[in-house]
């Protein structure tokens, strides 16, 4: 599952600039001949293979207009995004043309949307075996004040919290700590989950809201956002604001390694069931995941929109994909095919074009993804059941492939 991250974001044009690529492109591509007949050059990793839309199982049956609407979020000139892998950078004029074409194709017809994708992108299959999980936005009761019933806090971000980069990394700083706390010129380690559970932050009065159940609080940490039904009748949405920087440890995986069950036993529902049956062991197990998440009240999205992802945009149920930003940039179009049932179509396996717009501490690698399923209990049940092998296919803009021909236009026989 995931913890959503946030970073400062530069303007969109230089970013979608790295759009639809991924760190698998670790060297320039070399092509010869026409763009429609380009072949990967010898420097392209073997696991990254050009294919065709006709060879993508489930592509023709997808809702392309829904995928196009999700993609168009990135064409808003007010959108800014974080840096990503620096490969196949789009020039501003290329991005402008691509978004203009996308708006023209957005006429409500699936045929026009499909034609847009098929005429302006080339699919490249990741031959490595992929794996997907699901995540969602929990919806639980909460209070703005501590009471006998509501006594479990979600904390705001402490003052001075910041990522520890190479530029500010103190001498002998632990390699596993990604964040720290700055006081003046000194950066120090924050308390981990266990210490915070013991009251390490109590004196700072960082409590944002109070929940009734520590397991609900834990899963909100795992998901990175929540919709809260407040005791005063209002609704509050909370989202990721930062983290202590300690490494994330999946407690379900710990239980598997200790012989408590199989991976299939510890879906989200299975893990909740185990915690309910073992209240005396619950807190000790939670402490073993040292990562701890801080939250903020989210006010920039409407009640009919999803929570805000790491790309700074509201997530779209069934179309948003959390990825490892070391390997995919935000805005990447990724066709994901897997063996679980499509939530909207009975007896149809999942095969959809998704947009990379989020990330998470547990999402690592070039063939790993986390699918956003929506908000509330039904979405949670869907998310908890997704733990499946998957095939990932990346859509690369043809303009980037064509530009690589410059200086490499010798004909082949």
C-alpha positions in Angstrom: 0.0 0.0 0.0 1.1 3.5 -0.3 2.0 6.7 1.4 1.6 9.7 -0.8 4.4 12.2 -1.2 4.5 15.9 -2.0 7.3 18.0 -3.4 7.7 21.5 -4.7 6.6 21.6 -8.3 8.1 23.5 -11.3 5.9 24.6 -14.2 4.2 21.9 -16.3 5.8 22.6 -19.6 9.3 21.5 -18.5 7.8 18.6 -16.7 5.4 16.8 -18.9 8.5 17.3 -20.7 9.6 14.0 -19.1 6.2 12.6 -19.8 5.6 9.0 -20.6 9.1 7.8 -20.3 10.5 6.0 -17.3 13.9 5.3 -16.0 14.1 2.2 -18.1 15.3 4.6 -20.8 18.8 4.9 -19.4 20.4 5.7 -22.8 19.5 7.5 -26.0 17.4 5.6 -28.5 18.8 5.0 -32.0 16.5 4.8 -34.9 16.6 4.6 -38.7 14.0 4.9 -41.4 10.5 6.4 -41.0 9.0 7.0 -37.6 6.3 4.5 -38.2 8.9 1.7 -38.7 11.4 2.7 -36.0 13.1 -0.1 -34.1 14.8 0.3 -30.7 18.5 0.8 -31.0 21.0 -1.5 -29.3 21.2 0.7 -26.2 17.5 0.1 -25.3 17.2 -2.4 -22.5 16.0 -5.8 -23.6 13.0 -5.7 -21.2 11.6 -2.6 -22.9 10.2 -3.8 -26.2 8.2 -2.0 -28.9 4.8 -3.5 -29.6 1.6 -2.5 -31.3 -1.9 -1.6 -29.9 -3.3 -4.6 -31.8 -1.2 -6.8 -29.6 -2.4 -5.4 -26.3 -5.1 -7.8 -24.9 -8.1 -5.7 -23.8 -7.0 -2.5 -25.5 -9.9 -2.3 -27.9 -12.4 -2.9 -25.1 -11.1 -0.1 -22.8 -13.0 3.1 -22.2 -10.6 5.4 -24.1 -12.6 8.5 -23.5 -12.3 8.0 -19.7 -8.6 7.6 -20.1 -8.4 10.7 -22.2 -10.3 12.8 -19.6 -7.9 11.6 -17.0 -4.9 12.5 -19.2 -6.3 16.0 -19.9 -5.8 17.0 -16.2 -2.2 17.4 -17.1 -2.9 19.9 -19.9 -4.2 22.6 -17.6 -1.6 25.5 -17.9 -2.0 26.1 -14.1 -0.8 22.7 -13.3 2.7 22.3 -11.9 4.5 19.0 -11.3 7.6 17.7 -9.6 10.7 16.7 -11.4 11.0 13.2 -12.8 13.4 11.1 -14.8 15.2 13.2 -17.4 14.5 11.2 -20.5 12.7 12.0 -23.8 12.0 15.6 -22.8 9.2 17.2 -24.7 9.7 20.7 -25.9 7.0 23.3 -25.0 5.7 23.4 -28.6 5.5 19.6 -28.7 3.5 19.6 -25.5 1.2 22.4 -26.7 0.4 20.4 -29.9 -0.2 17.2 -27.9 -2.6 18.8 -25.5 -4.3 20.7 -28.4 -4.9 17.4 -30.2 -6.1 15.8 -26.9 -8.7 18.5 -26.4 -9.9 18.1 -30.0 -10.3 14.4 -29.5 -12.3 14.9 -26.3 -15.7 15.1 -28.0 -17.2 12.3 -25.9 -16.7 9.6 -28.4 -14.6 6.6 -27.6 -13.5 6.3 -31.3 -11.9 9.8 -31.3 -10.1 9.2 -28.0 -8.8 5.9 -29.2 -7.6 7.4 -32.4 -5.8 10.1 -30.5 -3.8 7.5 -28.5 -3.1 5.2 -31.4 -2.0 8.0 -33.8 0.2 10.0 -31.4 1.8 7.3 -29.2 3.8 4.1 -29.6 3.4 1.3 -27.0 6.5 -0.2 -25.4 6.0 -3.3 -23.3 8.0 -3.9 -20.2 8.9 -7.6 -20.5 9.6 -7.9 -16.8 6.8 -9.4 -14.7 4.8 -6.6 -13.0 2.8 -6.5 -9.8 -0.1 -4.3 -8.8 -2.0 -3.6 -5.6 -4.9 -1.3 -4.9 -5.4 1.7 -2.6 -8.4 3.9 -1.7 -9.5 6.8 0.4 -10.9 5.6 3.7 -14.0 7.2 5.1 -14.3 7.2 8.9 -15.8 9.1 11.8 -13.6 11.7 13.6 -13.7 14.6 16.1 -12.0 18.0 16.2 -11.5 17.5 19.9 -10.3 14.6 22.0 -13.0 12.8 23.8 -13.3 9.5 25.6 -14.4 7.9 22.4 -12.1 9.8 20.0 -8.6 9.5 21.5 -6.4 8.4 18.5 -4.7 11.4 16.8 -3.7 12.2 13.2 -0.9 14.6 13.5 0.0 17.8 11.5 3.5 18.2 10.2 6.1 19.3 12.8 7.9 22.6 12.2 11.2 22.1 10.4 10.4 18.8 8.7 12.2 18.5 5.4 13.7 15.9 3.0 17.3 15.1 3.6 19.0 15.6 0.3 22.7 15.2 -0.6 23.2 18.9 -0.3 22.1 19.1 3.4 22.9 15.5 4.5 24.7 15.7 7.9 27.8 13.7 8.5 27.0 10.1 9.6 23.3 10.6 8.8 21.6 7.1 8.6 21.2 6.0 5.0 17.7 4.7 5.6 16.3 8.1 6.8 14.8 10.2 4.0 13.6 13.1 6.2 14.7 15.0 9.2 13.9 18.1 11.3 15.8 21.4 10.9 16.4 23.6 13.9 18.7 26.4 12.8 21.7 24.8 11.0 21.1 21.4 12.6 19.1 18.6 11.1 18.1 15.8 13.5 16.1 12.6 13.4 12.4 12.7 14.1 10.8 10.1 16.5 9.5 7.0 14.8 6.0 5.4 15.0 6.7 3.7 18.3 8.0 6.8 20.0 5.1 8.9 18.7 2.7 6.3 20.0 4.4 6.7 23.4 3.8 10.5 23.3 7.0 11.9 21.8 5.1 14.7 20.1 2.4 15.3 22.7 3.9 18.6 24.0 3.9 20.1 20.5 0.0 20.0 20.2 0.1 18.8 16.6 -3.1 16.9 16.7 -5.2 17.6 13.6 -8.2 15.4 14.4 -9.0 12.5 16.7 -10.2 9.0 15.6 -11.8 6.3 17.6 -9.9 3.3 16.3 -6.1 2.9 16.1 -6.5 0.4 13.3 -8.4 3.0 11.3 -5.7 5.5 11.9 -3.0 3.1 10.8 -4.8 2.3 7.5 -5.2 6.0 6.9 -1.5 6.3 7.2 -1.1 3.4 4.7 -3.5 5.0 2.2 -2.2 8.6 2.8 -5.6 10.3 2.7 -9.1 10.0 4.2 -12.6 11.5 4.1 -13.7 12.2 7.7 -17.2 12.5 9.0 -16.9 14.9 11.8 -19.0 14.7 15.0 -20.2 18.3 14.3 -21.8 17.2 11.1 -19.2 18.5 8.7 -16.9 16.6 6.4 -13.1 17.0 6.4 -10.7 15.6 3.9 -7.1 15.0 5.1 -4.1 14.3 2.9 -0.4 13.6 3.1 1.7 16.5 4.5 5.0 14.7 5.3 6.7 11.8 7.0 9.3 11.0 9.6 11.5 9.5 7.0 11.9 6.1 8.7 11.6 3.1 6.3 8.2 1.6 5.7 7.7 -2.0 6.8 4.6 -3.9 5.7 3.1 -5.6 8.8 1.2 -8.1 6.6 4.5 -9.3 5.2 5.9 -9.6 8.7 3.0 -11.8 9.7 3.7 -14.0 6.7 7.4 -14.4 7.5 6.4 -15.4 11.1 4.1 -18.2 9.9 0.8 -16.4 10.8 -0.6 -17.0 7.3 0.0 -16.7 3.6 0.1 -13.6 1.5 -3.5 -14.4 0.3 -4.6 -14.4 4.0 -3.4 -10.8 4.5 -5.3 -8.7 2.1 -6.5 -5.5 3.7 -9.6 -7.3 5.1 -7.5 -10.2 6.3 -5.0 -8.0 8.1 -7.8 -6.1 9.8 -9.3 -9.4 10.9 -6.0 -10.5 12.4 -5.6 -7.2 14.3 -9.1 -7.5 15.7 -8.4 -11.0 16.9 -5.1 -10.1 18.6 -5.6 -6.8 20.4 -2.8 -7.7 22.8 -0.3 -8.0 20.0 -1.6 -5.1 17.8 0.4 -2.2 19.1 3.7 -4.1 19.1 3.1 -5.1 15.5 2.2 -1.5 14.5 5.4 -0.2 16.1 7.5 -2.4 13.8 6.5 -0.1 10.9 8.6 2.8 12.0 7.4 5.1 9.2 4.9 7.7 10.4 2.8 10.0 8.2 1.7 13.6 8.9 -1.5 15.1 7.5 -3.1 18.4 6.5 -6.7 19.4 5.9 -7.3 19.4 2.1 -9.5 22.2 0.9 -8.6 22.5 -2.8 -10.8 19.7 -4.1 -14.5 19.4 -4.2 -16.6 16.6 -2.5 -17.1 14.9 -5.9 -13.4 14.7 -6.6 -10.8 12.3 -5.4 -8.0 13.0 -3.0 -5.0 14.9 -4.2 -2.1 12.7 -5.4 1.6 13.4 -5.5 1.3 15.1 -8.8 -0.9 17.7 -7.1 -4.1 16.7 -9.0 -7.3 15.0 -7.7 -7.0 11.2 -8.3 -9.5 9.5 -10.6 -10.9 6.1 -9.5 -9.9 3.4 -11.8 -7.6 5.6 -13.9 -4.9 6.8 -11.4 -1.8 4.8 -10.9 0.8 5.3 -8.1 4.3 4.5 -9.5 7.9 4.8 -8.5 9.0 8.3 -9.7 12.5 7.0 -10.0 11.2 4.9 -13.0 8.2 6.8 -14.3 7.4 10.5 -14.5 4.1 11.8 -13.4 1.8 12.1 -16.4 3.0 8.8 -17.9 0.4 6.8 -19.7 0.6 3.1 -18.7 -1.6 0.3 -20.0 -2.0 -2.2 -17.2 -3.4 -5.7 -17.8 -3.9 -8.1 -14.8 -5.9 -11.1 -13.8 -8.4 -9.6 -11.4 -11.9 -8.8 -12.4 -12.6 -5.3 -13.7 -14.7 -3.5 -11.0 -17.1 -2.1 -13.6 -17.5 -5.2 -15.8 -18.3 -8.6 -14.5 -16.4 -11.5 -16.0 -13.8 -9.2 -17.6 -10.2 -9.1 -16.6 -8.7 -5.7 -15.7 -7.1 -4.0 -18.8 -7.0 -0.2 -18.7 -5.0 2.8 -19.7 -4.0 4.5 -16.5 -2.2 7.8 -15.8 0.7 7.9 -13.4 -0.1 10.7 -10.9 0.8 9.4 -7.4 3.4 7.5 -5.6 4.0 5.6 -2.3 6.7 4.4 0.0 5.9 0.8 -0.8 5.8 1.3 -4.5 9.3 0.7 -5.8 10.6 -0.6 -9.1 10.0 -0.3 -12.8 7.2 -2.9 -12.9 5.2 -2.0 -9.7 2.0 -0.1 -9.5 -0.8 0.8 -7.1 -4.3 1.4 -8.6 -6.6 4.0 -6.9 -10.1 2.5 -6.6 -12.0 5.4 -5.1 -13.4 6.5 -1.7 -15.3 4.6 1.0 -15.9 1.0 2.1 -16.8 -0.4 -1.3 -13.6 1.0 -2.8 -11.7 -0.3 0.2 -13.0 -3.8 -0.5 -11.9 -3.6 -4.1 -8.5 -2.2 -3.2 -7.8 -4.8 -0.5 -8.5 -7.6 -3.0 -5.9 -6.5 -5.6 -2.6 -8.3 -5.2 -1.9 -9.5 -8.7 0.8 -10.0 -11.3 0.4 -7.5 -14.1 1.8 -6.5 -17.5 2.8 -2.9 -18.0 3.0 -1.1 -21.3 4.2 2.4 -21.6 2.9 4.8 -24.3 5.7 7.0 -25.6 4.8 10.1 -27.7 5.7 9.7 -31.4 7.1 13.2 -31.4 9.8 12.1 -29.1 10.6 9.0 -31.2 10.6 11.1 -34.4 13.0 13.7 -32.8 15.5 10.9 -32.1 15.8 10.5 -35.9 17.7 13.7 -36.2 21.2 12.8 -37.2 20.3 9.1 -37.5 18.3 8.9 -40.8 20.4 6.5 -42.7 18.2 4.0 -44.6 18.3 0.4 -43.9 18.2 -2.5 -46.4 
